């Protein structure tokens, strides 16, 4: 197992423990998508998380600390969901089947 994969798995476990259950590995062993543009990458011993143009980094030896910061931002985003998100979600999901989204 690569260093980046181990680091992202630790971070993902910490995020799930904090209630961020929908974060997922995008398949490159070093990137976790948390929510609408909130992405965390592990590289060169650091977790580097980004949301739009805002970039932050956190020591790779502290997945719990990074998870707390990312989970806090995730909760802030959830509290103020962009107006375009519902329309995008409907487009991506397609028509509801028997009135279920």
C-alpha positions in Angstrom: 0.0 0.0 0.0 1.4 3.4 -1.0 2.0 6.2 1.6 -0.7 8.4 -0.1 -3.3 5.7 0.0 -2.7 4.9 3.7 -2.9 8.6 4.5 -6.1 9.1 2.6 -7.7 6.0 4.2 -6.8 7.4 7.7 -8.3 10.8 6.8 -11.4 9.2 5.4 -11.9 7.2 8.5 -11.5 10.3 10.7 -14.0 12.2 8.5 -16.5 9.4 8.8 -16.0 9.5 12.6 -16.9 13.2 12.5 -20.1 12.6 10.5 -18.8 13.3 7.0 -19.9 10.0 5.5 -20.2 10.9 1.8 -16.5 11.7 1.3 -15.0 9.3 -1.3 -11.7 8.5 -2.9 -11.7 9.6 -6.5 -9.6 6.6 -7.6 -6.1 8.0 -7.7 -5.2 6.9 -4.1 -4.4 10.5 -3.1 -7.6 12.5 -3.5 -10.7 12.6 -1.5 -13.8 14.5 -2.7 -15.7 15.8 0.3 -18.4 17.9 -1.2 -19.0 20.6 -4.0 -15.5 21.5 -4.8 -14.1 20.7 -1.3 -11.2 18.3 -2.2 -8.3 16.9 -0.1 -5.1 15.6 -1.7 -2.2 14.0 0.1 1.2 14.8 -1.4 4.7 15.3 0.0 3.8 14.6 3.6 0.9 17.1 3.7 -2.8 17.0 3.3 -3.6 19.8 0.9 -7.3 20.8 0.8 -8.9 23.1 -1.5 -12.3 24.7 -2.0 -12.5 26.9 -5.1 -9.5 29.3 -5.0 -8.9 28.8 -1.3 -6.1 26.4 -0.5 -4.9 25.1 2.9 -2.5 22.4 4.0 -2.1 20.3 7.1 0.7 18.0 8.3 0.2 14.4 7.0 1.1 13.0 10.4 -2.1 14.5 11.8 -5.1 13.1 10.0 -7.4 13.8 12.9 -6.6 17.5 13.0 -7.0 17.8 9.3 -10.3 16.0 9.4 -11.6 18.4 12.1 -10.7 21.4 9.9 -12.2 19.8 6.8 -15.4 18.7 8.6 -15.8 22.2 10.1 -15.7 23.7 6.5 -18.0 20.9 5.3 -20.6 21.8 7.9 -20.3 25.5 7.0 -21.0 24.7 3.4 -23.9 22.5 4.3 -25.4 25.3 6.3 -25.3 27.6 3.2 -25.9 25.4 0.2 -25.5 27.3 -3.1 -28.7 28.0 -4.9 -27.4 26.2 -8.1 -26.8 23.0 -6.2 -30.3 21.7 -6.3 -30.6 22.3 -10.1 -27.3 20.5 -10.7 -28.3 17.6 -8.5 -31.5 17.2 -10.5 -29.7 17.3 -13.8 -27.2 14.7 -12.6 -29.8 12.4 -11.1 -32.3 12.6 -14.0 -36.0 12.4 -13.6 -37.4 11.0 -10.3 -38.6 7.5 -10.5 -42.1 7.2 -9.0 -41.7 10.6 -7.3 -38.5 9.6 -5.5 -35.4 11.7 -6.1 
